[in-house]
Amino acid sequence: METKAKQADKFLQKGNKVRIEMFLKGREKAHRDLAREKLEDFLNMIPADFEKEKDIKKSPRGMEVIICQAKQKNQ
C-alpha cells in the first residue's frame, strides 16, 4: 500500500487527478464498512495535500474515490 500511496503522490504533484478503486469479491461486499475504513487509511498514507473531488462511494465492483491536488488559497 505504501508503494501505491507514493505513486498517487507523484500523480498529484504533477497536477493529475487520481481515482482510487478497491475491488471487493464475493462475500467481501457484505463488509463495505471495513472497506471504507481501509480506503480512509490509504488516503491518510498519501503525503501530498489533496482534496476529495468526490466522496467515497460504492461502485458495482467495490468502493471508489477521486482525489485531486489541493487548491492554493490566496493570501
PDB file of N, CA, C and O in Angstrom:
ATOM      1  N   MET A   1       0.820  -1.193   0.000  1.00  0.00           N
ATOM      2  CA  MET A   1       0.000   0.000   0.000  1.00  0.00           C
ATOM      3  C   MET A   1       0.865   1.259   0.000  1.00  0.00           C
ATOM      4  O   MET A   1       0.483   2.280  -0.570  1.00  0.00           O
ATOM      5  N   GLU A   2       2.026   1.182   0.637  1.00  0.00           N
ATOM      6  CA  GLU A   2       2.913   2.345   0.665  1.00  0.00           C
ATOM      7  C   GLU A   2       3.388   2.710  -0.741  1.00  0.00           C
ATOM      8  O   GLU A   2       3.505   3.889  -1.076  1.00  0.00           O
ATOM      9  N   THR A   3       3.659   1.705  -1.551  1.00  0.00           N
ATOM     10  CA  THR A   3       4.095   1.955  -2.924  1.00  0.00           C
ATOM     11  C   THR A   3       3.011   2.656  -3.714  1.00  0.00           C
ATOM     12  O   THR A   3       3.285   3.606  -4.447  1.00  0.00           O
ATOM     13  N   LYS A   4       1.783   2.191  -3.569  1.00  0.00           N
ATOM     14  CA  LYS A   4       0.664   2.810  -4.286  1.00  0.00           C
ATOM     15  C   LYS A   4       0.425   4.232  -3.789  1.00  0.00           C
ATOM     16  O   LYS A   4       0.071   5.110  -4.576  1.00  0.00           O
ATOM     17  N   ALA A   5       0.614   4.471  -2.491  1.00  0.00           N
ATOM     18  CA  ALA A   5       0.440   5.815  -1.934  1.00  0.00           C
ATOM     19  C   ALA A   5       1.494   6.759  -2.506  1.00  0.00           C
ATOM     20  O   ALA A   5       1.191   7.915  -2.803  1.00  0.00           O
ATOM     21  N   LYS A   6       2.725   6.281  -2.662  1.00  0.00           N
ATOM     22  CA  LYS A   6       3.786   7.110  -3.244  1.00  0.00           C
ATOM     23  C   LYS A   6       3.486   7.423  -4.709  1.00  0.00           C
ATOM     24  O   LYS A   6       3.719   8.541  -5.168  1.00  0.00           O
ATOM     25  N   GLN A   7       2.972   6.441  -5.439  1.00  0.00           N
ATOM     26  CA  GLN A   7       2.602   6.664  -6.842  1.00  0.00           C
ATOM     27  C   GLN A   7       1.483   7.701  -6.951  1.00  0.00           C
ATOM     28  O   GLN A   7       1.528   8.581  -7.811  1.00  0.00           O
ATOM     29  N   ALA A   8       0.489   7.594  -6.082  1.00  0.00           N
ATOM     30  CA  ALA A   8      -0.600   8.571  -6.082  1.00  0.00           C
ATOM     31  C   ALA A   8      -0.054   9.958  -5.778  1.00  0.00           C
ATOM     32  O   ALA A   8      -0.496  10.944  -6.367  1.00  0.00           O
ATOM     33  N   ASP A   9       0.912  10.038  -4.854  1.00  0.00           N
ATOM     34  CA  ASP A   9       1.537  11.310  -4.511  1.00  0.00           C
ATOM     35  C   ASP A   9       2.223  11.922  -5.731  1.00  0.00           C
ATOM     36  O   ASP A   9       2.109  13.124  -5.969  1.00  0.00           O
ATOM     37  N   LYS A  10       2.936  11.098  -6.505  1.00  0.00           N
ATOM     38  CA  LYS A  10       3.612  11.594  -7.712  1.00  0.00           C
ATOM     39  C   LYS A  10       2.618  12.150  -8.720  1.00  0.00           C
ATOM     40  O   LYS A  10       2.851  13.201  -9.315  1.00  0.00           O
ATOM     41  N   PHE A  11       1.510  11.445  -8.910  1.00  0.00           N
ATOM     42  CA  PHE A  11       0.488  11.928  -9.845  1.00  0.00           C
ATOM     43  C   PHE A  11      -0.120  13.241  -9.359  1.00  0.00           C
ATOM     44  O   PHE A  11      -0.356  14.149 -10.157  1.00  0.00           O
ATOM     45  N   LEU A  12      -0.372  13.346  -8.062  1.00  0.00           N
ATOM     46  CA  LEU A  12      -0.949  14.575  -7.518  1.00  0.00           C
ATOM     47  C   LEU A  12       0.022  15.746  -7.648  1.00  0.00           C
ATOM     48  O   LEU A  12      -0.396  16.870  -7.929  1.00  0.00           O
ATOM     49  N   GLN A  13       1.320  15.490  -7.445  1.00  0.00           N
ATOM     50  CA  GLN A  13       2.321  16.550  -7.569  1.00  0.00           C
ATOM     51  C   GLN A  13       2.380  17.098  -8.996  1.00  0.00           C
ATOM     52  O   GLN A  13       2.696  18.269  -9.207  1.00  0.00           O
ATOM     53  N   LYS A  14       2.073  16.243  -9.969  1.00  0.00           N
ATOM     54  CA  LYS A  14       2.067  16.680 -11.376  1.00  0.00           C
ATOM     55  C   LYS A  14       0.775  17.401 -11.744  1.00  0.00           C
ATOM     56  O   LYS A  14       0.654  17.922 -12.853  1.00  0.00           O
ATOM     57  N   GLY A  15      -0.195  17.438 -10.822  1.00  0.00           N
ATOM     58  CA  GLY A  15      -1.454  18.124 -11.079  1.00  0.00           C
ATOM     59  C   GLY A  15      -2.541  17.233 -11.634  1.00  0.00           C
ATOM     60  O   GLY A  15      -3.586  17.729 -12.056  1.00  0.00           O
ATOM     61  N   ASN A  16      -2.321  15.927 -11.644  1.00  0.00           N
ATOM     62  CA  ASN A  16      -3.318  15.000 -12.165  1.00  0.00           C
ATOM     63  C   ASN A  16      -4.311  14.591 -11.087  1.00  0.00           C
ATOM     64  O   ASN A  16      -4.026  14.682  -9.892  1.00  0.00           O
ATOM     65  N   LYS A  17      -5.465  14.144 -11.521  1.00  0.00           N
ATOM     66  CA  LYS A  17      -6.444  13.575 -10.619  1.00  0.00           C
ATOM     67  C   LYS A  17      -6.140  12.086 -10.453  1.00  0.00           C
ATOM     68  O   LYS A  17      -5.572  11.457 -11.345  1.00  0.00           O
ATOM     69  N   VAL A  18      -6.523  11.534  -9.308  1.00  0.00           N
ATOM     70  CA  VAL A  18      -6.280  10.121  -9.043  1.00  0.00           C
ATOM     71  C   VAL A  18      -7.596   9.478  -8.617  1.00  0.00           C
ATOM     72  O   VAL A  18      -8.260   9.937  -7.688  1.00  0.00           O
ATOM     73  N   ARG A  19      -7.955   8.408  -9.315  1.00  0.00           N
ATOM     74  CA  ARG A  19      -9.130   7.630  -8.912  1.00  0.00           C
ATOM     75  C   ARG A  19      -8.625   6.376  -8.212  1.00  0.00           C
ATOM     76  O   ARG A  19      -7.836   5.612  -8.767  1.00  0.00           O
ATOM     77  N   ILE A  20      -9.086   6.180  -6.999  1.00  0.00           N
ATOM     78  CA  ILE A  20      -8.661   5.029  -6.209  1.00  0.00           C
ATOM     79  C   ILE A  20      -9.845   4.085  -6.111  1.00  0.00           C
ATOM     80  O   ILE A  20     -10.913   4.457  -5.625  1.00  0.00           O
ATOM     81  N   GLU A  21      -9.644   2.865  -6.576  1.00  0.00           N
ATOM     82  CA  GLU A  21     -10.694   1.858  -6.553  1.00  0.00           C
ATOM     83  C   GLU A  21     -10.259   0.683  -5.692  1.00  0.00           C
ATOM     84  O   GLU A  21      -9.111   0.243  -5.755  1.00  0.00           O
ATOM     85  N   MET A  22     -11.173   0.190  -4.900  1.00  0.00           N
ATOM     86  CA  MET A  22     -10.938  -1.013  -4.121  1.00  0.00           C
ATOM     87  C   MET A  22     -11.963  -2.039  -4.585  1.00  0.00           C
ATOM     88  O   MET A  22     -13.166  -1.873  -4.384  1.00  0.00           O
ATOM     89  N   PHE A  23     -11.470  -3.091  -5.203  1.00  0.00           N
ATOM     90  CA  PHE A  23     -12.357  -4.133  -5.704  1.00  0.00           C
ATOM     91  C   PHE A  23     -12.685  -5.112  -4.583  1.00  0.00           C
ATOM     92  O   PHE A  23     -11.802  -5.539  -3.839  1.00  0.00           O
ATOM     93  N   LEU A  24     -13.946  -5.455  -4.473  1.00  0.00           N
ATOM     94  CA  LEU A  24     -14.404  -6.425  -3.475  1.00  0.00           C
ATOM     95  C   LEU A  24     -14.973  -7.627  -4.207  1.00  0.00           C
ATOM     96  O   LEU A  24     -15.681  -7.489  -5.205  1.00  0.00           O
ATOM     97  N   LYS A  25     -14.652  -8.812  -3.693  1.00  0.00           N
ATOM     98  CA  LYS A  25     -15.108 -10.042  -4.333  1.00  0.00           C
ATOM     99  C   LYS A  25     -16.065 -10.781  -3.406  1.00  0.00           C
ATOM    100  O   LYS A  25     -15.871 -10.816  -2.191  1.00  0.00           O
ATOM    101  N   GLY A  26     -17.075 -11.357  -3.983  1.00  0.00           N
ATOM    102  CA  GLY A  26     -17.980 -12.254  -3.267  1.00  0.00           C
ATOM    103  C   GLY A  26     -18.508 -11.705  -1.955  1.00  0.00           C
ATOM    104  O   GLY A  26     -19.162 -10.663  -1.924  1.00  0.00           O
ATOM    105  N   ARG A  27     -18.222 -12.412  -0.876  1.00  0.00           N
ATOM    106  CA  ARG A  27     -18.734 -12.046   0.445  1.00  0.00           C
ATOM    107  C   ARG A  27     -18.098 -10.782   1.010  1.00  0.00           C
ATOM    108  O   ARG A  27     -18.606 -10.219   1.980  1.00  0.00           O
ATOM    109  N   GLU A  28     -17.003 -10.332   0.424  1.00  0.00           N
ATOM    110  CA  GLU A  28     -16.373  -9.096   0.877  1.00  0.00           C
ATOM    111  C   GLU A  28     -17.327  -7.913   0.713  1.00  0.00           C
ATOM    112  O   GLU A  28     -17.238  -6.936   1.456  1.00  0.00           O
ATOM    113  N   LYS A  29     -18.229  -7.998  -0.249  1.00  0.00           N
ATOM    114  CA  LYS A  29     -19.170  -6.899  -0.488  1.00  0.00           C
ATOM    115  C   LYS A  29     -20.129  -6.696   0.680  1.00  0.00           C
ATOM    116  O   LYS A  29     -20.747  -5.637   0.788  1.00  0.00           O
ATOM    117  N   ALA A  30     -20.263  -7.686   1.551  1.00  0.00           N
ATOM    118  CA  ALA A  30     -21.117  -7.552   2.725  1.00  0.00           C
ATOM    119  C   ALA A  30     -20.456  -6.686   3.797  1.00  0.00           C
ATOM    120  O   ALA A  30     -21.127  -6.244   4.730  1.00  0.00           O
ATOM    121  N   HIS A  31     -19.139  -6.436   3.676  1.00  0.00           N
ATOM    122  CA  HIS A  31     -18.405  -5.666   4.683  1.00  0.00           C
ATOM    123  C   HIS A  31     -17.882  -4.355   4.101  1.00  0.00           C
ATOM    124  O   HIS A  31     -16.692  -4.055   4.190  1.00  0.00           O
ATOM    125  N   ARG A  32     -18.769  -3.594   3.517  1.00  0.00           N
ATOM    126  CA  ARG A  32     -18.375  -2.325   2.902  1.00  0.00           C
ATOM    127  C   ARG A  32     -17.862  -1.331   3.930  1.00  0.00           C
ATOM    128  O   ARG A  32     -17.051  -0.466   3.598  1.00  0.00           O
ATOM    129  N   ASP A  33     -18.324  -1.438   5.184  1.00  0.00           N
ATOM    130  CA  ASP A  33     -17.842  -0.530   6.224  1.00  0.00           C
ATOM    131  C   ASP A  33     -16.350  -0.747   6.482  1.00  0.00           C
ATOM    132  O   ASP A  33     -15.619   0.221   6.691  1.00  0.00           O
ATOM    133  N   LEU A  34     -15.891  -1.988   6.472  1.00  0.00           N
ATOM    134  CA  LEU A  34     -14.468  -2.267   6.643  1.00  0.00           C
ATOM    135  C   LEU A  34     -13.669  -1.790   5.436  1.00  0.00           C
ATOM    136  O   LEU A  34     -12.547  -1.305   5.583  1.00  0.00           O
ATOM    137  N   ALA A  35     -14.237  -1.925   4.260  1.00  0.00           N
ATOM    138  CA  ALA A  35     -13.567  -1.447   3.048  1.00  0.00           C
ATOM    139  C   ALA A  35     -13.426   0.073   3.088  1.00  0.00           C
ATOM    140  O   ALA A  35     -12.396   0.605   2.673  1.00  0.00           O
ATOM    141  N   ARG A  36     -14.440   0.776   3.578  1.00  0.00           N
ATOM    142  CA  ARG A  36     -14.384   2.239   3.698  1.00  0.00           C
ATOM    143  C   ARG A  36     -13.265   2.651   4.660  1.00  0.00           C
ATOM    144  O   ARG A  36     -12.522   3.594   4.386  1.00  0.00           O
ATOM    145  N   GLU A  37     -13.149   1.940   5.789  1.00  0.00           N
ATOM    146  CA  GLU A  37     -12.092   2.234   6.751  1.00  0.00           C
ATOM    147  C   GLU A  37     -10.714   2.015   6.121  1.00  0.00           C
ATOM    148  O   GLU A  37      -9.809   2.829   6.307  1.00  0.00           O
ATOM    149  N   LYS A  38     -10.560   0.931   5.388  1.00  0.00           N
ATOM    150  CA  LYS A  38      -9.281   0.620   4.748  1.00  0.00           C
ATOM    151  C   LYS A  38      -8.935   1.689   3.715  1.00  0.00           C
ATOM    152  O   LYS A  38      -7.772   2.071   3.585  1.00  0.00           O
ATOM    153  N   LEU A  39      -9.931   2.170   2.983  1.00  0.00           N
ATOM    154  CA  LEU A  39      -9.709   3.220   1.995  1.00  0.00           C
ATOM    155  C   LEU A  39      -9.314   4.531   2.673  1.00  0.00           C
ATOM    156  O   LEU A  39      -8.452   5.251   2.168  1.00  0.00           O
ATOM    157  N   GLU A  40      -9.931   4.847   3.804  1.00  0.00           N
ATOM    158  CA  GLU A  40      -9.566   6.046   4.569  1.00  0.00           C
ATOM    159  C   GLU A  40      -8.132   5.934   5.079  1.00  0.00           C
ATOM    160  O   GLU A  40      -7.385   6.912   5.051  1.00  0.00           O
ATOM    161  N   ASP A  41      -7.744   4.746   5.544  1.00  0.00           N
ATOM    162  CA  ASP A  41      -6.363   4.527   5.989  1.00  0.00           C
ATOM    163  C   ASP A  41      -5.390   4.766   4.843  1.00  0.00           C
ATOM    164  O   ASP A  41      -4.331   5.363   5.035  1.00  0.00           O
ATOM    165  N   PHE A  42      -5.751   4.299   3.648  1.00  0.00           N
ATOM    166  CA  PHE A  42      -4.899   4.505   2.480  1.00  0.00           C
ATOM    167  C   PHE A  42      -4.775   5.990   2.158  1.00  0.00           C
ATOM    168  O   PHE A  42      -3.682   6.465   1.849  1.00  0.00           O
ATOM    169  N   LEU A  43      -5.876   6.725   2.226  1.00  0.00           N
ATOM    170  CA  LEU A  43      -5.837   8.159   1.939  1.00  0.00           C
ATOM    171  C   LEU A  43      -4.948   8.889   2.941  1.00  0.00           C
ATOM    172  O   LEU A  43      -4.288   9.865   2.584  1.00  0.00           O
ATOM    173  N   ASN A  44      -4.924   8.428   4.189  1.00  0.00           N
ATOM    174  CA  ASN A  44      -4.066   9.043   5.203  1.00  0.00           C
ATOM    175  C   ASN A  44      -2.587   8.758   4.950  1.00  0.00           C
ATOM    176  O   ASN A  44      -1.728   9.477   5.460  1.00  0.00           O
ATOM    177  N   MET A  45      -2.281   7.732   4.181  1.00  0.00           N
ATOM    178  CA  MET A  45      -0.891   7.391   3.865  1.00  0.00           C
ATOM    179  C   MET A  45      -0.302   8.294   2.791  1.00  0.00           C
ATOM    180  O   MET A  45       0.919   8.371   2.663  1.00  0.00           O
ATOM    181  N   ILE A  46      -1.132   8.974   2.023  1.00  0.00           N
ATOM    182  CA  ILE A  46      -0.654   9.826   0.930  1.00  0.00           C
ATOM    183  C   ILE A  46      -0.119  11.124   1.527  1.00  0.00           C
ATOM    184  O   ILE A  46      -0.862  11.854   2.182  1.00  0.00           O
ATOM    185  N   PRO A  47       1.179  11.424   1.306  1.00  0.00           N
ATOM    186  CA  PRO A  47       1.786  12.598   1.937  1.00  0.00           C
ATOM    187  C   PRO A  47       1.356  13.949   1.346  1.00  0.00           C
ATOM    188  O   PRO A  47       1.430  14.962   2.041  1.00  0.00           O
ATOM    189  N   ALA A  48       0.920  13.989   0.115  1.00  0.00           N
ATOM    190  CA  ALA A  48       0.567  15.256  -0.538  1.00  0.00           C
ATOM    191  C   ALA A  48      -0.744  15.811   0.006  1.00  0.00           C
ATOM    192  O   ALA A  48      -1.603  15.070   0.484  1.00  0.00           O
ATOM    193  N   ASP A  49      -0.877  17.141  -0.079  1.00  0.00           N
ATOM    194  CA  ASP A  49      -2.143  17.779   0.271  1.00  0.00           C
ATOM    195  C   ASP A  49      -3.108  17.555  -0.878  1.00  0.00           C
ATOM    196  O   ASP A  49      -2.796  17.868  -2.027  1.00  0.00           O
ATOM    197  N   PHE A  50      -4.265  17.020  -0.576  1.00  0.00           N
ATOM    198  CA  PHE A  50      -5.249  16.751  -1.614  1.00  0.00           C
ATOM    199  C   PHE A  50      -6.633  17.002  -1.060  1.00  0.00           C
ATOM    200  O   PHE A  50      -6.826  17.134   0.149  1.00  0.00           O
ATOM    201  N   GLU A  51      -7.583  17.065  -1.957  1.00  0.00           N
ATOM    202  CA  GLU A  51      -8.981  17.156  -1.544  1.00  0.00           C
ATOM    203  C   GLU A  51      -9.773  16.135  -2.345  1.00  0.00           C
ATOM    204  O   GLU A  51      -9.425  15.796  -3.477  1.00  0.00           O
ATOM    205  N   LYS A  52     -10.828  15.664  -1.740  1.00  0.00           N
ATOM    206  CA  LYS A  52     -11.674  14.684  -2.416  1.00  0.00           C
ATOM    207  C   LYS A  52     -12.576  15.419  -3.393  1.00  0.00           C
ATOM    208  O   LYS A  52     -13.362  16.282  -3.006  1.00  0.00           O
ATOM    209  N   GLU A  53     -12.451  15.068  -4.653  1.00  0.00           N
ATOM    210  CA  GLU A  53     -13.331  15.660  -5.659  1.00  0.00           C
ATOM    211  C   GLU A  53     -14.731  15.074  -5.497  1.00  0.00           C
ATOM    212  O   GLU A  53     -15.739  15.774  -5.582  1.00  0.00           O
ATOM    213  N   LYS A  54     -14.753  13.784  -5.264  1.00  0.00           N
ATOM    214  CA  LYS A  54     -15.997  13.086  -4.967  1.00  0.00           C
ATOM    215  C   LYS A  54     -15.746  12.244  -3.733  1.00  0.00           C
ATOM    216  O   LYS A  54     -14.669  11.667  -3.580  1.00  0.00           O
ATOM    217  N   ASP A  55     -16.718  12.172  -2.863  1.00  0.00           N
ATOM    218  CA  ASP A  55     -16.560  11.406  -1.641  1.00  0.00           C
ATOM    219  C   ASP A  55     -16.512   9.910  -1.947  1.00  0.00           C
ATOM    220  O   ASP A  55     -16.831   9.487  -3.059  1.00  0.00           O
ATOM    221  N   ILE A  56     -16.117   9.124  -0.966  1.00  0.00           N
ATOM    222  CA  ILE A  56     -16.068   7.672  -1.139  1.00  0.00           C
ATOM    223  C   ILE A  56     -17.480   7.175  -1.426  1.00  0.00           C
ATOM    224  O   ILE A  56     -18.425   7.476  -0.696  1.00  0.00           O
ATOM    225  N   LYS A  57     -17.600   6.414  -2.499  1.00  0.00           N
ATOM    226  CA  LYS A  57     -18.917   5.870  -2.837  1.00  0.00           C
ATOM    227  C   LYS A  57     -18.761   4.420  -3.262  1.00  0.00           C
ATOM    228  O   LYS A  57     -17.679   3.979  -3.650  1.00  0.00           O
ATOM    229  N   LYS A  58     -19.853   3.698  -3.179  1.00  0.00           N
ATOM    230  CA  LYS A  58     -19.782   2.310  -3.615  1.00  0.00           C
ATOM    231  C   LYS A  58     -19.982   2.248  -5.116  1.00  0.00           C
ATOM    232  O   LYS A  58     -20.738   3.024  -5.700  1.00  0.00           O
ATOM    233  N   SER A  59     -19.290   1.315  -5.716  1.00  0.00           N
ATOM    234  CA  SER A  59     -19.395   1.075  -7.140  1.00  0.00           C
ATOM    235  C   SER A  59     -19.815  -0.377  -7.320  1.00  0.00           C
ATOM    236  O   SER A  59     -19.825  -1.138  -6.353  1.00  0.00           O
ATOM    237  N   PRO A  60     -20.157  -0.767  -8.525  1.00  0.00           N
ATOM    238  CA  PRO A  60     -20.584  -2.158  -8.721  1.00  0.00           C
ATOM    239  C   PRO A  60     -19.540  -3.191  -8.290  1.00  0.00           C
ATOM    240  O   PRO A  60     -19.892  -4.300  -7.887  1.00  0.00           O
ATOM    241  N   ARG A  61     -18.272  -2.832  -8.373  1.00  0.00           N
ATOM    242  CA  ARG A  61     -17.216  -3.787  -8.012  1.00  0.00           C
ATOM    243  C   ARG A  61     -16.653  -3.577  -6.626  1.00  0.00           C
ATOM    244  O   ARG A  61     -15.885  -4.419  -6.162  1.00  0.00           O
ATOM    245  N   GLY A  62     -16.995  -2.489  -5.932  1.00  0.00           N
ATOM    246  CA  GLY A  62     -16.437  -2.240  -4.606  1.00  0.00           C
ATOM    247  C   GLY A  62     -16.631  -0.801  -4.179  1.00  0.00           C
ATOM    248  O   GLY A  62     -17.760  -0.316  -4.111  1.00  0.00           O
ATOM    249  N   MET A  63     -15.522  -0.106  -3.888  1.00  0.00           N
ATOM    250  CA  MET A  63     -15.555   1.280  -3.421  1.00  0.00           C
ATOM    251  C   MET A  63     -14.600   2.103  -4.283  1.00  0.00           C
ATOM    252  O   MET A  63     -13.613   1.584  -4.803  1.00  0.00           O
ATOM    253  N   GLU A  64     -14.907   3.396  -4.427  1.00  0.00           N
ATOM    254  CA  GLU A  64     -14.014   4.263  -5.188  1.00  0.00           C
ATOM    255  C   GLU A  64     -14.086   5.683  -4.672  1.00  0.00           C
ATOM    256  O   GLU A  64     -15.080   6.091  -4.071  1.00  0.00           O
ATOM    257  N   VAL A  65     -13.016   6.437  -4.912  1.00  0.00           N
ATOM    258  CA  VAL A  65     -12.936   7.847  -4.552  1.00  0.00           C
ATOM    259  C   VAL A  65     -12.021   8.523  -5.569  1.00  0.00           C
ATOM    260  O   VAL A  65     -11.074   7.913  -6.064  1.00  0.00           O
ATOM    261  N   ILE A  66     -12.309   9.784  -5.877  1.00  0.00           N
ATOM    262  CA  ILE A  66     -11.476  10.571  -6.784  1.00  0.00           C
ATOM    263  C   ILE A  66     -10.893  11.720  -5.980  1.00  0.00           C
ATOM    264  O   ILE A  66     -11.620  12.458  -5.315  1.00  0.00           O
ATOM    265  N   ILE A  67      -9.553  11.868  -6.048  1.00  0.00           N
ATOM    266  CA  ILE A  67      -8.888  12.945  -5.329  1.00  0.00           C
ATOM    267  C   ILE A  67      -8.126  13.793  -6.328  1.00  0.00           C
ATOM    268  O   ILE A  67      -7.754  13.327  -7.405  1.00  0.00           O
ATOM    269  N   CYS A  68      -7.895  15.065  -5.953  1.00  0.00           N
ATOM    270  CA  CYS A  68      -7.115  15.968  -6.783  1.00  0.00           C
ATOM    271  C   CYS A  68      -6.262  16.834  -5.871  1.00  0.00           C
ATOM    272  O   CYS A  68      -6.467  16.869  -4.657  1.00  0.00           O
ATOM    273  N   GLN A  69      -5.311  17.529  -6.464  1.00  0.00           N
ATOM    274  CA  GLN A  69      -4.407  18.374  -5.711  1.00  0.00           C
ATOM    275  C   GLN A  69      -5.194  19.480  -5.021  1.00  0.00           C
ATOM    276  O   GLN A  69      -6.128  20.034  -5.600  1.00  0.00           O
ATOM    277  N   ALA A  70      -4.817  19.804  -3.779  1.00  0.00           N
ATOM    278  CA  ALA A  70      -5.497  20.861  -3.017  1.00  0.00           C
ATOM    279  C   ALA A  70      -5.261  22.203  -3.698  1.00  0.00           C
ATOM    280  O   ALA A  70      -4.166  22.487  -4.182  1.00  0.00           O
ATOM    281  N   LYS A  71      -6.291  23.009  -3.725  1.00  0.00           N
ATOM    282  CA  LYS A  71      -6.188  24.328  -4.332  1.00  0.00           C
ATOM    283  C   LYS A  71      -5.458  25.265  -3.377  1.00  0.00           C
ATOM    284  O   LYS A  71      -5.634  25.192  -2.161  1.00  0.00           O
ATOM    285  N   GLN A  72      -4.635  26.149  -3.947  1.00  0.00           N
ATOM    286  CA  GLN A  72      -3.898  27.124  -3.158  1.00  0.00           C
ATOM    287  C   GLN A  72      -4.829  28.257  -2.743  1.00  0.00           C
ATOM    288  O   GLN A  72      -5.640  28.723  -3.543  1.00  0.00           O
ATOM    289  N   LYS A  73      -4.713  28.697  -1.502  1.00  0.00           N
ATOM    290  CA  LYS A  73      -5.518  29.824  -1.031  1.00  0.00           C
ATOM    291  C   LYS A  73      -4.746  31.106  -1.266  1.00  0.00           C
ATOM    292  O   LYS A  73      -3.546  31.172  -0.999  1.00  0.00           O
ATOM    293  N   ASN A  74      -5.434  32.132  -1.768  1.00  0.00           N
ATOM    294  CA  ASN A  74      -4.802  33.438  -1.983  1.00  0.00           C
ATOM    295  C   ASN A  74      -4.771  34.188  -0.679  1.00  0.00           C
ATOM    296  O   ASN A  74      -5.785  34.311   0.008  1.00  0.00           O
ATOM    297  N   GLN A  75      -3.594  34.694  -0.337  1.00  0.00           N
ATOM    298  CA  GLN A  75      -3.475  35.424   0.934  1.00  0.00           C
ATOM    299  C   GLN A  75      -3.187  36.867   0.690  1.00  0.00           C
ATOM    300  O   GLN A  75      -3.053  37.638   1.640  1.00  0.00           O
TER     301      GLN A  75
END
